[in-house]
Amino acid sequence: MRIVVLAGGIGGARFLLGVRAHAAEVGADITAVVNVGDDAWMHGVRICPDLDSVMYTLGGAADPERGWGRAGESWTVKSELAAYGAEPTWFGLGDKDLATHLVRTRMLNAGYPLSAVTEALCARWQPGVRLLPATDDRLETHAVAELPDGRRAVHFQEWWVRYRAEVPTERFVFVGAESAKPAPGVLDALAGADLVLVAPSNPVVSIAPILAVPGLRDALTAAAAPVVGVSPIIGGAPVRGMADKCLAVVGVPCTAEGVGGLYGARAEGGILDAYLVDSSDEGARVPGLAVRAAPLWMTDERATAAMVAAAVDLAGARG
Ligand code: FO1
């Protein structure tokens, strides 16, 4: 069985732990198509937060509380940079994490595409799933917001980390999306999938930038496989992160139904065939979608694997 997962960072990584556990039981292989909209150049290195969160989490090296960066991290370089007044001082660049960015930057500068760089980094971490960036091209999420120095576009990382999404924000722009191409393997993975899962990631700044890659959304809607979404909102609140603030920017209610409606039913021009909501959202309805309630708290790998089994079952039931 071939499972393809569209995923962002922290929530996507936790979800993929469960997908991997479920796949081990049923003998499936997994391809994760991961968001690159968070990616940024900082201090001269290329940082890929969502790819790294997935790689470190599945490689057993992620800091469990933060969900990003490495366990047992130190911040010597960060404090030395600050001593020089080298901006951005607001970004948490860890010493161990920096090695990943240095290797990535050296390979990118040598001409390797991001997908090849990711494969090389994964040789060390052995995540147990194939990790593909949504695109090898530059696609960055920027936010148009009212900042202390006026209204302007700011990179997602600054919006998210420096301003904590607490500035009046007009919209998100996926810079470079119009000329980006799906990374090698992405379209084939979608075409050959037996099941596609949309992880409980931030629908606005993690899933939408994946779908913004020209050709990717069409490949998803044309896929023979059932497409099942997992709600990132439980009882009207995001499980973690700031999906509520992101949904407000695009005018979507912060509810399981709101996100289901944002994704939409494939039969009606959307991307999903079915949608898993938390037990507390039992009774949620999304036009054109088969909706089922199941416990969605990813408290541990077993709980998440049970979620995945429910999604697989729902996909089959739909078929
Ligand atoms: N998130 C923060 O809230 N503060 C940070 O200082 C921070 C540093 C950081 C460094 C490397 C990395 O891969 C991720 C990092 N993140 C940080 C998370 C990052 O902002 C992600 O884009 C968000 O978590 C959204 O997925």
py3Dmol code that shows the C-alpha trace and the ligand (Angstrom):
import py3Dmol

protein = """\
ATOM      1  CA  MET A   1       0.000   0.000   0.000  1.00  0.00           C
ATOM      2  CA  ARG A   2       1.409   3.427  -0.944  1.00  0.00           C
ATOM      3  CA  ILE A   3       0.429   6.314   1.301  1.00  0.00           C
ATOM      4  CA  VAL A   4       1.182   9.938   0.424  1.00  0.00           C
ATOM      5  CA  VAL A   5       0.928  12.558   3.174  1.00  0.00           C
ATOM      6  CA  LEU A   6       0.761  16.327   2.615  1.00  0.00           C
ATOM      7  CA  ALA A   7       2.354  17.804   5.703  1.00  0.00           C
ATOM      8  CA  GLY A   8       3.694  20.953   7.308  1.00  0.00           C
ATOM      9  CA  GLY A   9       5.990  21.113  10.294  1.00  0.00           C
ATOM     10  CA  ILE A  10       5.305  20.243  13.885  1.00  0.00           C
ATOM     11  CA  GLY A  11       1.768  18.816  13.568  1.00  0.00           C
ATOM     12  CA  GLY A  12       2.723  17.108  10.334  1.00  0.00           C
ATOM     13  CA  ALA A  13       5.781  15.542  11.937  1.00  0.00           C
ATOM     14  CA  ARG A  14       3.792  14.193  14.905  1.00  0.00           C
ATOM     15  CA  PHE A  15       1.170  12.829  12.501  1.00  0.00           C
ATOM     16  CA  LEU A  16       3.834  11.129  10.370  1.00  0.00           C
ATOM     17  CA  LEU A  17       5.070   9.252  13.453  1.00  0.00           C
ATOM     18  CA  GLY A  18       1.608   7.646  13.561  1.00  0.00           C
ATOM     19  CA  VAL A  19       1.482   7.053   9.821  1.00  0.00           C
ATOM     20  CA  ARG A  20       4.865   5.322  10.022  1.00  0.00           C
ATOM     21  CA  ALA A  21       3.686   3.181  12.956  1.00  0.00           C
ATOM     22  CA  HIS A  22       0.503   2.209  11.112  1.00  0.00           C
ATOM     23  CA  ALA A  23       2.435   1.522   7.897  1.00  0.00           C
ATOM     24  CA  ALA A  24       4.756  -0.832   9.798  1.00  0.00           C
ATOM     25  CA  GLU A  25       1.711  -2.865  10.855  1.00  0.00           C
ATOM     26  CA  VAL A  26       0.126  -3.089   7.415  1.00  0.00           C
ATOM     27  CA  GLY A  27       3.278  -3.024   5.280  1.00  0.00           C
ATOM     28  CA  ALA A  28       2.806   0.293   3.525  1.00  0.00           C
ATOM     29  CA  ASP A  29       5.380   2.735   2.220  1.00  0.00           C
ATOM     30  CA  ILE A  30       5.049   6.439   2.862  1.00  0.00           C
ATOM     31  CA  THR A  31       5.920   9.538   0.881  1.00  0.00           C
ATOM     32  CA  ALA A  32       5.643  12.844   2.719  1.00  0.00           C
ATOM     33  CA  VAL A  33       5.199  15.935   0.529  1.00  0.00           C
ATOM     34  CA  VAL A  34       6.358  18.722   2.834  1.00  0.00           C
ATOM     35  CA  ASN A  35       5.753  22.480   2.818  1.00  0.00           C
ATOM     36  CA  VAL A  36       8.659  24.760   1.899  1.00  0.00           C
ATOM     37  CA  GLY A  37       6.815  28.059   2.454  1.00  0.00           C
ATOM     38  CA  ASP A  38       8.469  28.547   5.855  1.00  0.00           C
ATOM     39  CA  ASP A  39      11.948  28.300   4.312  1.00  0.00           C
ATOM     40  CA  ALA A  40      14.233  31.299   4.732  1.00  0.00           C
ATOM     41  CA  TRP A  41      17.763  32.584   4.272  1.00  0.00           C
ATOM     42  CA  MET A  42      19.107  33.694   7.641  1.00  0.00           C
ATOM     43  CA  HIS A  43      22.699  34.485   8.634  1.00  0.00           C
ATOM     44  CA  GLY A  44      23.715  33.238   5.203  1.00  0.00           C
ATOM     45  CA  VAL A  45      22.272  29.720   5.539  1.00  0.00           C
ATOM     46  CA  ARG A  46      19.083  28.200   4.123  1.00  0.00           C
ATOM     47  CA  ILE A  47      16.674  27.066   6.817  1.00  0.00           C
ATOM     48  CA  CYS A  48      13.845  24.624   5.996  1.00  0.00           C
ATOM     49  CA  PRO A  49      11.756  24.440   9.193  1.00  0.00           C
ATOM     50  CA  ASP A  50       9.064  22.000   8.071  1.00  0.00           C
ATOM     51  CA  LEU A  51      11.421  19.577   6.306  1.00  0.00           C
ATOM     52  CA  ASP A  52      13.720  19.694   9.353  1.00  0.00           C
ATOM     53  CA  SER A  53      10.867  19.207  11.866  1.00  0.00           C
ATOM     54  CA  VAL A  54       9.759  16.090   9.979  1.00  0.00           C
ATOM     55  CA  MET A  55      13.323  14.818   9.500  1.00  0.00           C
ATOM     56  CA  TYR A  56      14.366  15.372  13.130  1.00  0.00           C
ATOM     57  CA  THR A  57      11.088  14.064  14.597  1.00  0.00           C
ATOM     58  CA  LEU A  58      11.099  10.864  12.532  1.00  0.00           C
ATOM     59  CA  GLY A  59      14.859  10.578  13.077  1.00  0.00           C
ATOM     60  CA  GLY A  60      14.346  10.738  16.847  1.00  0.00           C
ATOM     61  CA  ALA A  61      16.383  13.933  17.270  1.00  0.00           C
ATOM     62  CA  ALA A  62      13.717  16.630  17.641  1.00  0.00           C
ATOM     63  CA  ASP A  63      13.222  18.554  20.845  1.00  0.00           C
ATOM     64  CA  PRO A  64       9.857  17.129  22.006  1.00  0.00           C
ATOM     65  CA  GLU A  65       8.582  20.322  23.631  1.00  0.00           C
ATOM     66  CA  ARG A  66       9.516  22.798  20.913  1.00  0.00           C
ATOM     67  CA  GLY A  67       8.694  20.463  18.045  1.00  0.00           C
ATOM     68  CA  TRP A  68      11.345  22.237  15.997  1.00  0.00           C
ATOM     69  CA  GLY A  69      15.141  22.097  16.216  1.00  0.00           C
ATOM     70  CA  ARG A  70      17.226  19.537  18.009  1.00  0.00           C
ATOM     71  CA  ALA A  71      16.994  17.908  21.416  1.00  0.00           C
ATOM     72  CA  GLY A  72      19.892  18.816  23.722  1.00  0.00           C
ATOM     73  CA  GLU A  73      20.523  21.968  21.705  1.00  0.00           C
ATOM     74  CA  SER A  74      22.929  24.764  22.669  1.00  0.00           C
ATOM     75  CA  TRP A  75      22.819  28.386  21.528  1.00  0.00           C
ATOM     76  CA  THR A  76      26.447  29.528  21.538  1.00  0.00           C
ATOM     77  CA  VAL A  77      26.543  30.693  17.930  1.00  0.00           C
ATOM     78  CA  LYS A  78      23.221  32.495  18.406  1.00  0.00           C
ATOM     79  CA  SER A  79      24.554  34.459  21.363  1.00  0.00           C
ATOM     80  CA  GLU A  80      27.819  35.226  19.563  1.00  0.00           C
ATOM     81  CA  LEU A  81      25.865  36.531  16.572  1.00  0.00           C
ATOM     82  CA  ALA A  82      23.826  38.716  18.930  1.00  0.00           C
ATOM     83  CA  ALA A  83      27.071  40.020  20.470  1.00  0.00           C
ATOM     84  CA  TYR A  84      27.955  41.328  17.029  1.00  0.00           C
ATOM     85  CA  GLY A  85      24.467  42.764  16.673  1.00  0.00           C
ATOM     86  CA  ALA A  86      24.013  40.483  13.659  1.00  0.00           C
ATOM     87  CA  GLU A  87      20.296  40.413  12.824  1.00  0.00           C
ATOM     88  CA  PRO A  88      18.027  38.565  13.073  1.00  0.00           C
ATOM     89  CA  THR A  89      18.648  38.175  16.765  1.00  0.00           C
ATOM     90  CA  TRP A  90      14.998  37.144  17.292  1.00  0.00           C
ATOM     91  CA  PHE A  91      15.456  33.791  15.494  1.00  0.00           C
ATOM     92  CA  GLY A  92      16.499  30.713  17.484  1.00  0.00           C
ATOM     93  CA  LEU A  93      19.440  29.318  15.566  1.00  0.00           C
ATOM     94  CA  GLY A  94      20.737  26.287  17.480  1.00  0.00           C
ATOM     95  CA  ASP A  95      24.341  25.054  17.259  1.00  0.00           C
ATOM     96  CA  LYS A  96      23.420  21.483  16.254  1.00  0.00           C
ATOM     97  CA  ASP A  97      20.709  22.760  13.909  1.00  0.00           C
ATOM     98  CA  LEU A  98      23.257  25.083  12.298  1.00  0.00           C
ATOM     99  CA  ALA A  99      25.241  22.074  11.053  1.00  0.00           C
ATOM    100  CA  THR A 100      22.169  20.947   9.088  1.00  0.00           C
ATOM    101  CA  HIS A 101      21.811  24.392   7.531  1.00  0.00           C
ATOM    102  CA  LEU A 102      25.536  24.571   6.685  1.00  0.00           C
ATOM    103  CA  VAL A 103      25.456  21.191   4.912  1.00  0.00           C
ATOM    104  CA  ARG A 104      22.252  22.177   3.107  1.00  0.00           C
ATOM    105  CA  THR A 105      23.641  25.559   2.060  1.00  0.00           C
ATOM    106  CA  ARG A 106      26.873  24.045   0.782  1.00  0.00           C
ATOM    107  CA  MET A 107      24.937  21.509  -1.328  1.00  0.00           C
ATOM    108  CA  LEU A 108      22.511  24.143  -2.651  1.00  0.00           C
ATOM    109  CA  ASN A 109      25.461  26.384  -3.566  1.00  0.00           C
ATOM    110  CA  ALA A 110      27.044  23.410  -5.366  1.00  0.00           C
ATOM    111  CA  GLY A 111      23.888  23.196  -7.477  1.00  0.00           C
ATOM    112  CA  TYR A 112      22.017  20.316  -5.845  1.00  0.00           C
ATOM    113  CA  PRO A 113      18.227  20.752  -5.810  1.00  0.00           C
ATOM    114  CA  LEU A 114      16.494  20.830  -2.422  1.00  0.00           C
ATOM    115  CA  SER A 115      15.068  17.342  -2.994  1.00  0.00           C
ATOM    116  CA  ALA A 116      18.594  15.922  -3.413  1.00  0.00           C
ATOM    117  CA  VAL A 117      19.805  17.859  -0.365  1.00  0.00           C
ATOM    118  CA  THR A 118      16.897  16.500   1.685  1.00  0.00           C
ATOM    119  CA  GLU A 119      17.696  12.942   0.578  1.00  0.00           C
ATOM    120  CA  ALA A 120      21.331  13.438   1.567  1.00  0.00           C
ATOM    121  CA  LEU A 121      20.438  14.793   5.019  1.00  0.00           C
ATOM    122  CA  CYS A 122      17.946  11.943   5.527  1.00  0.00           C
ATOM    123  CA  ALA A 123      20.730   9.404   4.923  1.00  0.00           C
ATOM    124  CA  ARG A 124      21.898  10.322   8.421  1.00  0.00           C
ATOM    125  CA  TRP A 125      18.486  10.462  10.093  1.00  0.00           C
ATOM    126  CA  GLN A 126      16.774   7.504   8.391  1.00  0.00           C
ATOM    127  CA  PRO A 127      13.216   8.871   8.918  1.00  0.00           C
ATOM    128  CA  GLY A 128      11.623   5.711   7.502  1.00  0.00           C
ATOM    129  CA  VAL A 129       9.508   7.717   5.032  1.00  0.00           C
ATOM    130  CA  ARG A 130      10.469   9.333   1.736  1.00  0.00           C
ATOM    131  CA  LEU A 131      10.688  13.068   2.340  1.00  0.00           C
ATOM    132  CA  LEU A 132       9.962  15.293  -0.655  1.00  0.00           C
ATOM    133  CA  PRO A 133       9.808  19.072  -0.639  1.00  0.00           C
ATOM    134  CA  ALA A 134       6.635  20.227  -2.418  1.00  0.00           C
ATOM    135  CA  THR A 135       8.950  22.031  -4.859  1.00  0.00           C
ATOM    136  CA  ASP A 136      12.685  22.491  -5.432  1.00  0.00           C
ATOM    137  CA  ASP A 137      12.001  26.071  -6.466  1.00  0.00           C
ATOM    138  CA  ARG A 138      11.787  29.146  -4.282  1.00  0.00           C
ATOM    139  CA  LEU A 139       8.316  29.413  -2.763  1.00  0.00           C
ATOM    140  CA  GLU A 140       8.166  31.512   0.402  1.00  0.00           C
ATOM    141  CA  THR A 141       5.157  32.539   2.480  1.00  0.00           C
ATOM    142  CA  HIS A 142       5.153  36.260   3.190  1.00  0.00           C
ATOM    143  CA  ALA A 143       2.541  38.159   5.196  1.00  0.00           C
ATOM    144  CA  VAL A 144       1.286  41.626   4.236  1.00  0.00           C
ATOM    145  CA  ALA A 145       0.838  43.290   7.637  1.00  0.00           C
ATOM    146  CA  GLU A 146       0.732  46.572   9.538  1.00  0.00           C
ATOM    147  CA  LEU A 147       4.152  46.534  11.217  1.00  0.00           C
ATOM    148  CA  PRO A 148       5.693  49.069  13.626  1.00  0.00           C
ATOM    149  CA  ASP A 149       7.442  50.663  10.633  1.00  0.00           C
ATOM    150  CA  GLY A 150       4.379  50.675   8.402  1.00  0.00           C
ATOM    151  CA  ARG A 151       2.394  48.359   6.135  1.00  0.00           C
ATOM    152  CA  ARG A 152       4.584  45.916   4.231  1.00  0.00           C
ATOM    153  CA  ALA A 153       5.236  42.301   3.338  1.00  0.00           C
ATOM    154  CA  VAL A 154       7.351  40.385   5.800  1.00  0.00           C
ATOM    155  CA  HIS A 155       8.722  36.853   5.561  1.00  0.00           C
ATOM    156  CA  PHE A 156       6.582  34.284   7.369  1.00  0.00           C
ATOM    157  CA  GLN A 157       9.387  33.543   9.853  1.00  0.00           C
ATOM    158  CA  GLU A 158       9.513  37.159  10.962  1.00  0.00           C
ATOM    159  CA  TRP A 159       5.697  37.298  11.149  1.00  0.00           C
ATOM    160  CA  TRP A 160       5.566  34.049  13.133  1.00  0.00           C
ATOM    161  CA  VAL A 161       8.637  34.303  15.394  1.00  0.00           C
ATOM    162  CA  ARG A 162       9.358  38.026  15.779  1.00  0.00           C
ATOM    163  CA  TYR A 163       5.793  39.350  15.719  1.00  0.00           C
ATOM    164  CA  ARG A 164       4.058  36.164  16.983  1.00  0.00           C
ATOM    165  CA  ALA A 165       1.277  36.835  14.410  1.00  0.00           C
ATOM    166  CA  GLU A 166       0.110  39.683  16.654  1.00  0.00           C
ATOM    167  CA  VAL A 167       0.204  42.375  13.973  1.00  0.00           C
ATOM    168  CA  PRO A 168      -2.838  43.339  11.878  1.00  0.00           C
ATOM    169  CA  THR A 169      -2.427  41.098   8.832  1.00  0.00           C
ATOM    170  CA  GLU A 170      -4.110  41.594   5.473  1.00  0.00           C
ATOM    171  CA  ARG A 171      -3.120  38.445   3.554  1.00  0.00           C
ATOM    172  CA  PHE A 172      -0.483  35.842   2.825  1.00  0.00           C
ATOM    173  CA  VAL A 173       1.452  35.743  -0.417  1.00  0.00           C
ATOM    174  CA  PHE A 174       3.275  32.645  -1.649  1.00  0.00           C
ATOM    175  CA  VAL A 175       6.230  34.343  -3.282  1.00  0.00           C
ATOM    176  CA  GLY A 176       7.512  32.365  -6.286  1.00  0.00           C
ATOM    177  CA  ALA A 177       4.478  30.056  -6.440  1.00  0.00           C
ATOM    178  CA  GLU A 178       3.553  31.056  -9.987  1.00  0.00           C
ATOM    179  CA  SER A 179       6.799  29.697 -11.425  1.00  0.00           C
ATOM    180  CA  ALA A 180       7.402  26.796  -9.034  1.00  0.00           C
ATOM    181  CA  LYS A 181       7.279  23.185 -10.233  1.00  0.00           C
ATOM    182  CA  PRO A 182       6.454  20.079  -8.187  1.00  0.00           C
ATOM    183  CA  ALA A 183       9.676  18.482  -6.941  1.00  0.00           C
ATOM    184  CA  PRO A 184      10.783  15.285  -8.697  1.00  0.00           C
ATOM    185  CA  GLY A 185       8.671  12.373  -7.530  1.00  0.00           C
ATOM    186  CA  VAL A 186       5.751  14.412  -6.194  1.00  0.00           C
ATOM    187  CA  LEU A 187       3.399  13.991  -9.167  1.00  0.00           C
ATOM    188  CA  ASP A 188       4.288  10.313  -9.571  1.00  0.00           C
ATOM    189  CA  ALA A 189       3.689   9.719  -5.868  1.00  0.00           C
ATOM    190  CA  LEU A 190       0.225  11.283  -6.080  1.00  0.00           C
ATOM    191  CA  ALA A 191      -0.609   9.385  -9.265  1.00  0.00           C
ATOM    192  CA  GLY A 192       0.501   6.066  -7.795  1.00  0.00           C
ATOM    193  CA  ALA A 193      -0.919   6.493  -4.300  1.00  0.00           C
ATOM    194  CA  ASP A 194      -3.429   4.104  -2.793  1.00  0.00           C
ATOM    195  CA  LEU A 195      -4.289   6.686  -0.160  1.00  0.00           C
ATOM    196  CA  VAL A 196      -3.552  10.397   0.258  1.00  0.00           C
ATOM    197  CA  LEU A 197      -3.714  11.936   3.746  1.00  0.00           C
ATOM    198  CA  VAL A 198      -3.745  15.659   4.472  1.00  0.00           C
ATOM    199  CA  ALA A 199      -2.013  15.945   7.866  1.00  0.00           C
ATOM    200  CA  PRO A 200      -3.494  18.037  10.697  1.00  0.00           C
ATOM    201  CA  SER A 201      -1.115  20.866   9.786  1.00  0.00           C
ATOM    202  CA  ASN A 202      -1.885  24.548   9.541  1.00  0.00           C
ATOM    203  CA  PRO A 203      -4.267  24.703   6.542  1.00  0.00           C
ATOM    204  CA  VAL A 204      -3.338  28.301   5.642  1.00  0.00           C
ATOM    205  CA  VAL A 205       0.463  28.443   5.913  1.00  0.00           C
ATOM    206  CA  SER A 206       1.408  24.755   5.649  1.00  0.00           C
ATOM    207  CA  ILE A 207      -1.096  22.981   3.386  1.00  0.00           C
ATOM    208  CA  ALA A 208      -2.080  25.916   1.155  1.00  0.00           C
ATOM    209  CA  PRO A 209       1.534  26.636   0.063  1.00  0.00           C
ATOM    210  CA  ILE A 210       1.840  22.985  -0.997  1.00  0.00           C
ATOM    211  CA  LEU A 211      -1.361  23.250  -3.060  1.00  0.00           C
ATOM    212  CA  ALA A 212      -0.114  26.543  -4.519  1.00  0.00           C
ATOM    213  CA  VAL A 213       2.599  24.751  -6.512  1.00  0.00           C
ATOM    214  CA  PRO A 214       1.205  24.740 -10.083  1.00  0.00           C
ATOM    215  CA  GLY A 215       0.146  21.245 -11.101  1.00  0.00           C
ATOM    216  CA  LEU A 216       0.166  19.841  -7.589  1.00  0.00           C
ATOM    217  CA  ARG A 217      -3.459  20.575  -6.752  1.00  0.00           C
ATOM    218  CA  ASP A 218      -4.575  19.181 -10.146  1.00  0.00           C
ATOM    219  CA  ALA A 219      -2.551  16.017  -9.547  1.00  0.00           C
ATOM    220  CA  LEU A 220      -4.266  15.651  -6.182  1.00  0.00           C
ATOM    221  CA  THR A 221      -7.795  16.086  -7.568  1.00  0.00           C
ATOM    222  CA  ALA A 222      -6.992  13.712 -10.450  1.00  0.00           C
ATOM    223  CA  ALA A 223      -5.523  11.051  -8.149  1.00  0.00           C
ATOM    224  CA  ALA A 224      -7.213   7.644  -8.215  1.00  0.00           C
ATOM    225  CA  ALA A 225      -6.625   7.329  -4.464  1.00  0.00           C
ATOM    226  CA  PRO A 226      -9.112   8.542  -1.885  1.00  0.00           C
ATOM    227  CA  VAL A 227      -7.988  11.790  -0.219  1.00  0.00           C
ATOM    228  CA  VAL A 228      -8.692  12.023   3.516  1.00  0.00           C
ATOM    229  CA  GLY A 229      -8.122  15.168   5.563  1.00  0.00           C
ATOM    230  CA  VAL A 230      -7.520  15.272   9.319  1.00  0.00           C
ATOM    231  CA  SER A 231      -8.835  18.302  11.150  1.00  0.00           C
ATOM    232  CA  PRO A 232      -6.135  20.442  12.805  1.00  0.00           C
ATOM    233  CA  ILE A 233      -8.831  22.162  14.889  1.00  0.00           C
ATOM    234  CA  ILE A 234     -10.346  20.460  17.916  1.00  0.00           C
ATOM    235  CA  GLY A 235     -13.317  22.005  19.687  1.00  0.00           C
ATOM    236  CA  GLY A 236     -12.812  25.350  17.976  1.00  0.00           C
ATOM    237  CA  ALA A 237      -9.144  25.724  18.849  1.00  0.00           C
ATOM    238  CA  PRO A 238      -5.912  24.744  17.103  1.00  0.00           C
ATOM    239  CA  VAL A 239      -4.104  21.815  18.722  1.00  0.00           C
ATOM    240  CA  ARG A 240      -0.974  24.012  18.818  1.00  0.00           C
ATOM    241  CA  GLY A 241       0.553  26.813  16.812  1.00  0.00           C
ATOM    242  CA  MET A 242      -1.422  29.731  15.528  1.00  0.00           C
ATOM    243  CA  ALA A 243      -3.816  28.266  12.958  1.00  0.00           C
ATOM    244  CA  ASP A 244      -6.549  30.376  14.554  1.00  0.00           C
ATOM    245  CA  LYS A 245      -4.699  33.591  13.696  1.00  0.00           C
ATOM    246  CA  CYS A 246      -3.960  32.319  10.185  1.00  0.00           C
ATOM    247  CA  LEU A 247      -7.585  31.294   9.582  1.00  0.00           C
ATOM    248  CA  ALA A 248      -8.723  34.741  10.725  1.00  0.00           C
ATOM    249  CA  VAL A 249      -6.510  36.335   8.053  1.00  0.00           C
ATOM    250  CA  VAL A 250      -8.272  34.349   5.321  1.00  0.00           C
ATOM    251  CA  GLY A 251     -11.707  34.778   6.896  1.00  0.00           C
ATOM    252  CA  VAL A 252     -12.323  31.121   7.729  1.00  0.00           C
ATOM    253  CA  PRO A 253     -13.907  30.163  11.066  1.00  0.00           C
ATOM    254  CA  CYS A 254     -11.537  28.390  13.451  1.00  0.00           C
ATOM    255  CA  THR A 255     -13.627  25.220  13.500  1.00  0.00           C
ATOM    256  CA  ALA A 256     -13.265  21.680  12.156  1.00  0.00           C
ATOM    257  CA  GLU A 257     -16.102  22.469   9.757  1.00  0.00           C
ATOM    258  CA  GLY A 258     -14.454  25.720   8.679  1.00  0.00           C
ATOM    259  CA  VAL A 259     -11.237  23.954   7.702  1.00  0.00           C
ATOM    260  CA  GLY A 260     -13.182  21.137   6.030  1.00  0.00           C
ATOM    261  CA  GLY A 261     -15.002  23.739   3.974  1.00  0.00           C
ATOM    262  CA  LEU A 262     -11.715  25.461   3.127  1.00  0.00           C
ATOM    263  CA  TYR A 263     -10.347  22.192   1.739  1.00  0.00           C
ATOM    264  CA  GLY A 264     -13.675  21.368   0.081  1.00  0.00           C
ATOM    265  CA  ALA A 265     -15.021  18.180  -1.408  1.00  0.00           C
ATOM    266  CA  ARG A 266     -13.202  16.886  -4.467  1.00  0.00           C
ATOM    267  CA  ALA A 267     -16.546  16.347  -6.196  1.00  0.00           C
ATOM    268  CA  GLU A 268     -17.133  20.075  -5.831  1.00  0.00           C
ATOM    269  CA  GLY A 269     -13.731  21.388  -6.911  1.00  0.00           C
ATOM    270  CA  GLY A 270     -12.062  20.874  -3.539  1.00  0.00           C
ATOM    271  CA  ILE A 271      -9.410  18.354  -2.552  1.00  0.00           C
ATOM    272  CA  LEU A 272     -10.970  15.928  -0.056  1.00  0.00           C
ATOM    273  CA  ASP A 273     -13.175  12.873  -0.296  1.00  0.00           C
ATOM    274  CA  ALA A 274     -13.440  12.374   3.422  1.00  0.00           C
ATOM    275  CA  TYR A 275     -12.584  14.205   6.623  1.00  0.00           C
ATOM    276  CA  LEU A 276     -11.732  13.066  10.127  1.00  0.00           C
ATOM    277  CA  VAL A 277     -12.781  15.336  12.978  1.00  0.00           C
ATOM    278  CA  ASP A 278     -12.208  14.943  16.696  1.00  0.00           C
ATOM    279  CA  SER A 279     -14.814  13.163  18.830  1.00  0.00           C
ATOM    280  CA  SER A 280     -15.627  16.528  20.427  1.00  0.00           C
ATOM    281  CA  ASP A 281     -16.673  17.750  16.962  1.00  0.00           C
ATOM    282  CA  GLU A 282     -19.000  14.800  16.380  1.00  0.00           C
ATOM    283  CA  GLY A 283     -21.823  15.868  14.114  1.00  0.00           C
ATOM    284  CA  ALA A 284     -19.652  18.290  12.106  1.00  0.00           C
ATOM    285  CA  ARG A 285     -20.885  18.488   8.544  1.00  0.00           C
ATOM    286  CA  VAL A 286     -19.066  19.587   5.396  1.00  0.00           C
ATOM    287  CA  PRO A 287     -21.003  19.607   2.099  1.00  0.00           C
ATOM    288  CA  GLY A 288     -19.973  16.721  -0.141  1.00  0.00           C
ATOM    289  CA  LEU A 289     -17.610  15.173   2.406  1.00  0.00           C
ATOM    290  CA  ALA A 290     -17.873  11.930   4.324  1.00  0.00           C
ATOM    291  CA  VAL A 291     -17.120  13.101   7.871  1.00  0.00           C
ATOM    292  CA  ARG A 292     -16.245  10.786  10.747  1.00  0.00           C
ATOM    293  CA  ALA A 293     -15.365  11.583  14.352  1.00  0.00           C
ATOM    294  CA  ALA A 294     -12.429   9.921  16.107  1.00  0.00           C
ATOM    295  CA  PRO A 295     -10.026  10.907  18.903  1.00  0.00           C
ATOM    296  CA  LEU A 296      -7.508  13.276  17.236  1.00  0.00           C
ATOM    297  CA  TRP A 297      -5.234  14.179  20.164  1.00  0.00           C
ATOM    298  CA  MET A 298      -1.767  12.983  19.115  1.00  0.00           C
ATOM    299  CA  THR A 299      -0.773  12.247  22.697  1.00  0.00           C
ATOM    300  CA  ASP A 300       1.636   9.490  21.638  1.00  0.00           C
ATOM    301  CA  GLU A 301       2.540   7.381  18.650  1.00  0.00           C
ATOM    302  CA  ARG A 302      -0.099   4.732  19.439  1.00  0.00           C
ATOM    303  CA  ALA A 303      -2.861   7.333  19.643  1.00  0.00           C
ATOM    304  CA  THR A 304      -1.739   8.835  16.349  1.00  0.00           C
ATOM    305  CA  ALA A 305      -1.495   5.406  14.710  1.00  0.00           C
ATOM    306  CA  ALA A 306      -5.111   4.806  15.777  1.00  0.00           C
ATOM    307  CA  MET A 307      -6.072   8.093  14.094  1.00  0.00           C
ATOM    308  CA  VAL A 308      -4.373   6.938  10.913  1.00  0.00           C
ATOM    309  CA  ALA A 309      -6.170   3.581  11.068  1.00  0.00           C
ATOM    310  CA  ALA A 310      -9.468   5.482  11.369  1.00  0.00           C
ATOM    311  CA  ALA A 311      -8.554   7.577   8.298  1.00  0.00           C
ATOM    312  CA  VAL A 312      -7.617   4.458   6.326  1.00  0.00           C
ATOM    313  CA  ASP A 313     -10.875   2.827   7.351  1.00  0.00           C
ATOM    314  CA  LEU A 314     -12.827   5.937   6.390  1.00  0.00           C
ATOM    315  CA  ALA A 315     -11.082   5.983   2.996  1.00  0.00           C
ATOM    316  CA  GLY A 316     -12.016   2.352   2.406  1.00  0.00           C
ATOM    317  CA  ALA A 317     -15.548   2.938   3.617  1.00  0.00           C
ATOM    318  CA  ARG A 318     -15.850   5.788   1.158  1.00  0.00           C
ATOM    319  CA  GLY A 319     -14.566   3.652  -1.722  1.00  0.00           C
TER     320      GLY A 319
END
"""
ligand_1 = """\
26
FO1
N 9.917 28.940 16.073
C 9.836 29.870 17.065
O 8.737 30.126 17.565
N 10.953 30.524 17.531
C 12.182 30.293 17.008
O 13.171 30.928 17.430
C 12.305 29.301 15.977
C 13.546 28.976 15.423
C 13.604 27.936 14.472
C 14.832 27.515 13.970
C 14.889 26.479 13.045
C 13.717 25.860 12.621
O 13.774 24.835 11.734
C 12.465 26.256 13.117
C 12.415 27.300 14.039
N 11.189 27.706 14.562
C 11.118 28.650 15.538
C 9.916 27.126 14.053
C 9.598 27.807 12.754
O 9.317 29.157 12.950
C 8.421 27.139 12.010
O 8.339 27.698 10.754
C 7.099 27.336 12.769
O 7.140 26.498 13.817
C 5.906 27.034 11.867
O 5.981 25.739 11.366
"""
view = py3Dmol.view(width=600, height=400)
view.addModel(protein, "pdb")
view.setStyle({"model": 0}, {"cartoon": {"style": "trace"}})
view.addModel(ligand_1, "xyz")
view.setStyle({"model": 1}, {"stick": {}})
view.zoomTo()
view.show()
